[in-house]
Amino acid sequence: MKNDEATARKRLLNINNYFYRRGGAEAVFFDHTKLFEEIGWDVVPFAMHHEQNLPSPWSDYFVSEIEYGKALGRLDKIRQASKVIYSFEAQKTSRR
């Protein structure tokens, strides 16, 4: 008897702000991705668009970058804060 659960490939949604080695968090992100892929997992990355991102077949699903270090006006700060809490862009992207 075939066990579908045992033969099914496991999938991991791996989420990080950036999809390039920007610092320590990204190094861990990529190292974990590699480890999971080596043991047979299907790893799907999710990040923000950035000009330095590495190529990915999943990059069409990435959301627009939110840069926290920029000087913004009050209205833009409110918009940015609301995107952090709930992203309609991410919701729309997930329905593709």
Backbone as JSON Lines, residues from 0, in Angstrom:
{"i":0,"aa":"M","n":[0.84,-1.19,0.0],"ca":[0.0,0.0,0.0],"c":[0.88,1.25,0.0]}
{"i":1,"aa":"K","n":[0.58,2.18,-0.87],"ca":[1.37,3.4,-1.0],"c":[0.9,4.43,0.02]}
{"i":2,"aa":"N","n":[1.84,5.03,0.73],"ca":[1.52,6.06,1.71],"c":[1.76,7.42,1.07]}
{"i":3,"aa":"D","n":[0.65,8.09,0.66],"ca":[0.78,9.39,-0.03],"c":[1.45,10.44,0.84]}
{"i":4,"aa":"E","n":[1.22,10.41,2.14],"ca":[1.83,11.4,3.02],"c":[3.35,11.24,3.07]}
{"i":5,"aa":"A","n":[3.82,10.01,3.05],"ca":[5.26,9.77,3.13],"c":[5.95,10.14,1.82]}
{"i":6,"aa":"T","n":[5.25,10.0,0.7],"ca":[5.87,10.3,-0.59],"c":[5.64,11.73,-1.04]}
{"i":7,"aa":"A","n":[4.71,12.44,-0.4],"ca":[4.44,13.83,-0.78],"c":[5.63,14.7,-0.38]}
{"i":8,"aa":"R","n":[5.96,15.64,-1.24],"ca":[7.05,16.56,-0.95],"c":[6.55,17.66,-0.03]}
{"i":9,"aa":"K","n":[7.31,17.96,0.99],"ca":[6.93,19.0,1.93],"c":[7.3,20.35,1.36]}
{"i":10,"aa":"R","n":[6.46,21.36,1.64],"ca":[6.7,22.71,1.12],"c":[6.84,23.67,2.29]}
{"i":11,"aa":"L","n":[7.85,24.53,2.19],"ca":[8.12,25.55,3.21],"c":[8.01,26.92,2.58]}
{"i":12,"aa":"L","n":[7.18,27.79,3.18],"ca":[7.14,29.19,2.78],"c":[8.16,29.9,3.63]}
{"i":13,"aa":"N","n":[9.25,30.36,3.0],"ca":[10.36,30.98,3.71],"c":[10.3,32.49,3.48]}
{"i":14,"aa":"I","n":[10.05,33.25,4.56],"ca":[9.77,34.67,4.46],"c":[10.9,35.5,5.06]}
{"i":15,"aa":"N","n":[11.31,36.52,4.32],"ca":[12.32,37.46,4.79],"c":[12.1,38.79,4.09]}
{"i":16,"aa":"N","n":[12.61,39.87,4.65],"ca":[12.45,41.18,4.0],"c":[13.1,41.23,2.63]}
{"i":17,"aa":"Y","n":[14.31,40.7,2.53],"ca":[15.09,40.83,1.3],"c":[15.5,39.47,0.78]}
{"i":18,"aa":"F","n":[15.72,39.39,-0.53],"ca":[16.14,38.15,-1.15],"c":[17.55,38.3,-1.72]}
{"i":19,"aa":"Y","n":[18.42,38.85,-0.91],"ca":[19.85,38.91,-1.2],"c":[20.57,38.98,0.14]}
{"i":20,"aa":"R","n":[21.86,38.67,0.15],"ca":[22.62,38.64,1.4],"c":[22.95,40.06,1.85]}
{"i":21,"aa":"R","n":[22.03,40.65,2.57],"ca":[22.18,42.02,3.06],"c":[22.89,42.06,4.4]}
{"i":22,"aa":"G","n":[22.66,41.05,5.23],"ca":[23.24,41.01,6.56],"c":[23.08,39.62,7.16]}
{"i":23,"aa":"G","n":[23.21,39.55,8.48],"ca":[23.16,38.27,9.18],"c":[21.83,37.55,9.05]}
{"i":24,"aa":"A","n":[20.72,38.29,9.13],"ca":[19.4,37.66,9.03],"c":[19.22,37.0,7.66]}
{"i":25,"aa":"E","n":[19.69,37.68,6.62],"ca":[19.57,37.12,5.27],"c":[20.51,35.93,5.09]}
{"i":26,"aa":"A","n":[21.68,35.96,5.71],"ca":[22.59,34.81,5.63],"c":[21.92,33.59,6.24]}
{"i":27,"aa":"V","n":[21.28,33.75,7.38],"ca":[20.56,32.63,8.02],"c":[19.41,32.18,7.13]}
{"i":28,"aa":"F","n":[18.67,33.12,6.57],"ca":[17.56,32.83,5.66],"c":[18.02,31.93,4.51]}
{"i":29,"aa":"F","n":[19.11,32.31,3.84],"ca":[19.6,31.52,2.71],"c":[20.2,30.19,3.16]}
{"i":30,"aa":"D","n":[20.87,30.18,4.3],"ca":[21.42,28.91,4.81],"c":[20.31,27.93,5.17]}
{"i":31,"aa":"H","n":[19.24,28.44,5.78],"ca":[18.1,27.57,6.11],"c":[17.41,27.06,4.84]}
{"i":32,"aa":"T","n":[17.29,27.93,3.85],"ca":[16.71,27.51,2.58],"c":[17.5,26.34,2.0]}
{"i":33,"aa":"K","n":[18.82,26.48,1.98],"ca":[19.67,25.43,1.43],"c":[19.54,24.12,2.22]}
{"i":34,"aa":"L","n":[19.51,24.23,3.54],"ca":[19.38,23.04,4.38],"c":[18.07,22.3,4.11]}
{"i":35,"aa":"F","n":[16.97,23.04,4.04],"ca":[15.68,22.4,3.77],"c":[15.64,21.79,2.37]}
{"i":36,"aa":"E","n":[16.2,22.48,1.39],"ca":[16.23,21.92,0.03],"c":[17.06,20.64,-0.01]}
{"i":37,"aa":"E","n":[18.15,20.61,0.73],"ca":[19.01,19.42,0.75],"c":[18.32,18.2,1.34]}
{"i":38,"aa":"I","n":[17.35,18.4,2.21],"ca":[16.63,17.25,2.79],"c":[15.3,17.0,2.08]}
{"i":39,"aa":"G","n":[15.13,17.63,0.91],"ca":[14.0,17.3,0.05],"c":[12.78,18.2,0.12]}
{"i":40,"aa":"W","n":[12.86,19.28,0.83],"ca":[11.72,20.2,0.91],"c":[11.67,21.08,-0.33]}
{"i":41,"aa":"D","n":[10.47,21.47,-0.72],"ca":[10.24,22.46,-1.76],"c":[10.13,23.8,-1.04]}
{"i":42,"aa":"V","n":[11.13,24.66,-1.19],"ca":[11.18,25.92,-0.45],"c":[10.73,27.06,-1.37]}
{"i":43,"aa":"V","n":[9.71,27.79,-0.91],"ca":[9.17,28.91,-1.66],"c":[9.53,30.2,-0.91]}
{"i":44,"aa":"P","n":[10.35,31.07,-1.51],"ca":[10.7,32.32,-0.84],"c":[9.63,33.38,-1.02]}
{"i":45,"aa":"F","n":[9.55,34.27,-0.03],"ca":[8.67,35.43,-0.12],"c":[9.4,36.6,0.5]}
{"i":46,"aa":"A","n":[9.5,37.7,-0.25],"ca":[10.26,38.86,0.21],"c":[9.71,40.11,-0.47]}
{"i":47,"aa":"M","n":[10.38,41.21,-0.24],"ca":[10.03,42.46,-0.92],"c":[10.88,42.58,-2.18]}
{"i":48,"aa":"H","n":[10.35,43.27,-3.18],"ca":[11.14,43.58,-4.37],"c":[12.29,44.5,-3.97]}
{"i":49,"aa":"H","n":[13.45,44.23,-4.52],"ca":[14.62,45.09,-4.3],"c":[15.55,44.88,-5.48]}
{"i":50,"aa":"E","n":[16.22,45.93,-5.9],"ca":[17.09,45.85,-7.09],"c":[18.24,44.86,-6.92]}
{"i":51,"aa":"Q","n":[18.63,44.54,-5.69],"ca":[19.75,43.62,-5.46],"c":[19.28,42.17,-5.24]}
{"i":52,"aa":"N","n":[17.97,41.92,-5.26],"ca":[17.48,40.56,-5.05],"c":[18.08,39.59,-6.06]}
{"i":53,"aa":"L","n":[18.31,38.39,-5.61],"ca":[18.75,37.31,-6.51],"c":[17.58,36.86,-7.36]}
{"i":54,"aa":"P","n":[17.85,36.26,-8.51],"ca":[16.75,35.76,-9.34],"c":[15.98,34.64,-8.62]}
{"i":55,"aa":"S","n":[14.69,34.62,-8.81],"ca":[13.85,33.57,-8.23],"c":[12.63,33.36,-9.12]}
{"i":56,"aa":"P","n":[12.24,32.12,-9.32],"ca":[11.0,31.88,-10.09],"c":[9.77,32.4,-9.35]}
{"i":57,"aa":"W","n":[9.93,32.74,-8.09],"ca":[8.82,33.22,-7.27],"c":[8.79,34.74,-7.14]}
{"i":58,"aa":"S","n":[9.69,35.46,-7.77],"ca":[9.8,36.91,-7.56],"c":[8.57,37.69,-8.01]}
{"i":59,"aa":"D","n":[7.78,37.14,-8.93],"ca":[6.54,37.82,-9.32],"c":[5.57,37.94,-8.15]}
{"i":60,"aa":"Y","n":[5.75,37.11,-7.14],"ca":[4.87,37.13,-5.97],"c":[5.39,38.04,-4.85]}
{"i":61,"aa":"F","n":[6.59,38.56,-5.0],"ca":[7.15,39.45,-3.99],"c":[6.37,40.76,-3.97]}
{"i":62,"aa":"V","n":[6.34,41.4,-2.81],"ca":[5.62,42.67,-2.67],"c":[6.58,43.85,-2.78]}
{"i":63,"aa":"S","n":[6.01,45.04,-2.95],"ca":[6.81,46.26,-3.06],"c":[7.61,46.49,-1.78]}
{"i":64,"aa":"E","n":[8.78,47.07,-1.96],"ca":[9.67,47.32,-0.83],"c":[9.11,48.43,0.06]}
{"i":65,"aa":"I","n":[9.26,48.24,1.35],"ca":[9.0,49.28,2.34],"c":[10.35,49.61,2.95]}
{"i":66,"aa":"E","n":[10.84,50.81,2.73],"ca":[12.13,51.23,3.27],"c":[11.87,52.07,4.52]}
{"i":67,"aa":"Y","n":[12.3,51.57,5.64],"ca":[12.0,52.22,6.92],"c":[12.9,53.41,7.23]}
{"i":68,"aa":"G","n":[14.03,53.55,6.57],"ca":[14.96,54.62,6.88],"c":[14.68,55.94,6.18]}
{"i":69,"aa":"K","n":[13.7,55.97,5.31],"ca":[13.4,57.19,4.56],"c":[12.65,58.21,5.41]}
{"i":70,"aa":"A","n":[12.9,59.47,5.13],"ca":[12.14,60.55,5.76],"c":[10.8,60.66,5.03]}
{"i":71,"aa":"L","n":[9.71,60.48,5.76],"ca":[8.39,60.51,5.15],"c":[7.5,61.53,5.85]}
{"i":72,"aa":"G","n":[6.51,61.99,5.11],"ca":[5.5,62.85,5.7],"c":[4.53,62.02,6.54]}
{"i":73,"aa":"R","n":[3.69,62.7,7.27],"ca":[2.74,62.02,8.17],"c":[1.83,61.05,7.42]}
{"i":74,"aa":"L","n":[1.26,61.46,6.3],"ca":[0.35,60.61,5.54],"c":[1.07,59.37,5.01]}
{"i":75,"aa":"D","n":[2.28,59.55,4.49],"ca":[3.05,58.4,4.0],"c":[3.42,57.45,5.13]}
{"i":76,"aa":"K","n":[3.71,57.98,6.31],"ca":[3.99,57.12,7.47],"c":[2.77,56.29,7.85]}
{"i":77,"aa":"I","n":[1.6,56.89,7.78],"ca":[0.36,56.16,8.09],"c":[0.13,55.07,7.06]}
{"i":78,"aa":"R","n":[0.33,55.39,5.78],"ca":[0.18,54.38,4.72],"c":[1.15,53.23,4.91]}
{"i":79,"aa":"Q","n":[2.39,53.57,5.21],"ca":[3.42,52.55,5.41],"c":[3.08,51.67,6.6]}
{"i":80,"aa":"A","n":[2.65,52.28,7.7],"ca":[2.29,51.51,8.89],"c":[1.12,50.57,8.6]}
{"i":81,"aa":"S","n":[0.15,51.04,7.83],"ca":[-0.99,50.18,7.52],"c":[-0.57,48.99,6.66]}
{"i":82,"aa":"K","n":[0.41,49.19,5.75],"ca":[0.9,48.08,4.93],"c":[1.63,47.03,5.76]}
{"i":83,"aa":"V","n":[2.25,47.46,6.83],"ca":[2.93,46.51,7.72],"c":[1.91,45.64,8.44]}
{"i":84,"aa":"I","n":[0.79,46.23,8.81],"ca":[-0.25,45.5,9.54],"c":[-1.01,44.57,8.6]}
{"i":85,"aa":"Y","n":[-1.41,45.07,7.45],"ca":[-2.13,44.23,6.47],"c":[-1.8,44.72,5.07]}
{"i":86,"aa":"S","n":[-1.39,43.81,4.21],"ca":[-0.98,44.18,2.86],"c":[-2.0,43.66,1.84]}
{"i":87,"aa":"F","n":[-2.77,44.58,1.27],"ca":[-3.68,44.21,0.19],"c":[-2.89,43.74,-1.03]}
{"i":88,"aa":"E","n":[-1.69,44.27,-1.22],"ca":[-0.84,43.84,-2.32],"c":[-0.49,42.36,-2.17]}
{"i":89,"aa":"A","n":[-0.12,41.95,-0.97],"ca":[0.22,40.53,-0.73],"c":[-1.02,39.65,-0.91]}
{"i":90,"aa":"Q","n":[-2.14,40.14,-0.47],"ca":[-3.39,39.37,-0.63],"c":[-3.7,39.17,-2.12]}
{"i":91,"aa":"K","n":[-3.58,40.24,-2.88],"ca":[-3.85,40.18,-4.32],"c":[-2.86,39.25,-5.01]}
{"i":92,"aa":"T","n":[-1.59,39.32,-4.64],"ca":[-0.54,38.5,-5.22],"c":[-0.78,37.02,-4.93]}
{"i":93,"aa":"S","n":[-1.28,36.7,-3.74],"ca":[-1.47,35.3,-3.36],"c":[-2.59,34.63,-4.14]}
{"i":94,"aa":"R","n":[-3.43,35.4,-4.78],"ca":[-4.56,34.83,-5.52],"c":[-4.23,34.52,-6.98]}
{"i":95,"aa":"R","n":[-3.0,34.76,-7.38],"ca":[-2.61,34.47,-8.77],"c":[-2.61,33.0,-9.03]}
